[in-house]
Amino acid sequence: MFGKMNTAEIEQLLRQQLVGRIGCHVDGLTYVVPVSYAYDGDYIYCHTHEGMKINMMRKNPDVCFEIDSAWNYSNWQSVIGWGSFEELAEGPERTQAIAVLRERKLPMLSSETMHLGLLWPFHSGERDVDGIIFRIQLKEKTGRYETTTAEPFFAT
């Protein structure tokens, strides 16, 4: 059974996942890249370093963001959103973004790229981190699912 996710289900999946994909497009080149993220209900927050995705988003801030959760090939959920990239320089918005990223719940085993510092997940006295902090405000979101059960099976 295929279905369309409602707003609450879309928001729940966005809050639960840790890895999404950003799609950006500049000068005839489309680039899709996975990123670790945190979502606060308003923005997707990410931490990264200089590279292709940042260069492309600086030129064209209109992006697509995708997440999914799959139990098997017949039981999955997917959310796609469209929004705008915004780089956060020094200031209260950057500090808030770092706080949201620090507070996300990580699995016991995770990669070093998901960590903002050596003391992860514990807070250091520092309020800033090296690298680029950015956010994406999703202006439109849609979600779909497939399930082999009579009722949609959504992670809680």
N, C-alpha and C positions, 0 to 999 in steps of 0.2 A: 504494500500500500504506500503510495506516494502522498505527500501532503505539504501544506504551506504552514510555516511556523507563525505563531502570533507574536505580538510585540513583547510580551513577557518572556516567552521562550527564547526569542532572539537575544534579549538583554541578559538572560540567565547564561546562555552559551558564551556570549562575549565576556562575561565576568569570570567564567570558569576556565577558559582556555588560557594558555600561556604563550603559544606560538601561533602566529598568523602570517599571512603573505600580503605584501604590498605590491600593487601593480602600478607602475608609472610609465609615462610615455613622453618622449621628447625627440624632435627631429627625425620622425619616422621609425624610431626604435622603441619597442615595448620591452620592459624589464619587470620580471616578477621575482621577488626575493623573500625568503622567510625571515621573520624577525620575532624576537621575544618581546612581549608587551604587557602592559597593565591597562585595565579599563576602569574608569570611575563613574560610568553612566553618562558622561558628557564627552570625554576624549579618550582616544587610544594614545598611550604614552610609550615612547621607545627611547632607548639609549644606543648610540652607535658611534662610529668614527667616520672620518672622511672616506668617500668612496663613490662608486657609480650611482647608488640610489640617492644619496644626498645631493650630488651634483644635478641629477635629473629632476628631483623634487624642487630644488631651488629654481630651476628654469621653468618648470610647470608644476605648480602646487596641487593640481587636481589629480587625486589618486583613487585607486580602488583598494579595498582591504577585504581579505577573505580569511575565514577560519572554518574548521570542520572538526567533527568528532565522529569516528567510525568504530563500531564494534565488530563488524564484518562487512562484506560487500553488499549485503542486503539490509543493513541496519546502520544508518548514518544520519547526521545532521550537518548542514552547511549554512553559513551566514555570509552574505556579501554586502558590503557597504561602500558608498561613494562619499568622498569628502575632500578636505583641504589640509595640506601639510603646513605646519607652522613651526619654524625653528625657535627654540626658547633660549635666549641669551641670558646673561646674569639678571637676577631679579626675583621677585616673589613668585611669578608663574613657573620659573625653572625650579625653584625650591619646592613648590607644591608638586610638580611633576616627579621630582626625585623622591619625595615622600610617598607618593602613590606607587612608584616602582619598588621602593624598599618594602612596602607593606604587603605586596602580593604574596600569596601562599604558593610556595614552591614545593615540588616533590622532594622527598628525602634525597634522591639521587638526581642531580641536575648538572648541566654543563657549566663551565666557567663563563661562557658568554652570557648566561642569564644573570650572573652576579654583577653587582655594581661596584663591589670592592672586595678586598681580601678577607674581611671579617663577615661577609655575608653569611647568614641573614641577619646578623646582629648589627645594630646601629653603631657606627663610630661617632665621634664627636663632630665629624665634618658634616657640613650641610650641602656640599657640592661634590661632584665627581668629575673625573676627566672625561673628555669626549663630548659628543653632541647629544643634547636632549631635544626631542621634538614631540609634537603631538599632532593628531589627526582628528578633526571634528567631523564626525560622520553626519552627513545631511540627509542621507537616504539609506535604508537598510531593508534587506529582504532575507528570508530564510526558507529553506526547504528541508524535507526529510524523506527517508524511506524506512519502512519497518515491515517485518514479516509477522508482527503480532496484530491483533485486532485494535489495540490501543497504542498510540505513539509512545515509544520508550525514550524518555528524556532523562539525561543524567541529572541528579539532584545534589 
